């Protein structure tokens, strides 16, 4: 079932907010090494978001990639 625009915005806002808070909490708790700078932090952010992805069936993934290309996302 397709989500409305409002539902899409809510979903994205909630997901990004949850991941962002997890990353910030780990920094506040001192779990992120002091030696990390923007390079490691970028990778950490990317990896953390990657951990919150899901597996798509091949046909759905192909359609997704096509949509991204066509809509210049």
N, C-alpha and C positions, 0 to 999 in steps of 0.2 A: 504494500500500500504506500502510495506516495505521500510525503509530508507536505504540509502547507508551508508557505514562506516563513510564517511566524514559527511554526514547529521546527523548521530547519535552523532558524536563527537561535531558538532556544536550545536545541540540541548542540549546536556548535559552541555556543556560549558556555553551556554547562561542561562540555568535554574539555574545552580549552582552559576553563577556569579550574577544573579538577586537576588537570595535568600541571598547570602552572603552580597551583598551591602545593602539590606534591614536591615539585622541584624546589620551590622556595622553602618549604619545611625542611628538606634535606640540607639546604644551605644553612638555614638557621640552626639546625642541630649539629652543625659542624661535620656532617658526613661527606660533604664535597671537599676534596683536598684543597688546601690553601694555594697550592702551586698552579691550580687551573686558572687559565685566562680565557679570553673569548673563544679561542679555538676549541679547547676541551669543553667549554660550556655549550657551544653550538652543537657539538657532537652529542653531548649528554641530553640536550633538549630534543634533538632529532631522534635519538635512541629511545627516549622516554615516550615520545609521541608514537613511534613505531611500535612500541610494546602495547599500545592501546588500539592497534588496528585489528582488523578481522580478515579472515580468508574469504575470498570471493571465488565462486565457481568460474571456470575458464571463460565461458560465454559472457557472464556478467562483467568480469574484469576487462574483457575485450571491448564491450560496450562502454564501460567507464572510461577507458583510455581513448576511445573514439570521441566520446562526449567532451573530454578535456581538450582534445585537439581541435575539434570543431568549434567549441565555444571559447577557445583561447584562454583556458583556465590555467 
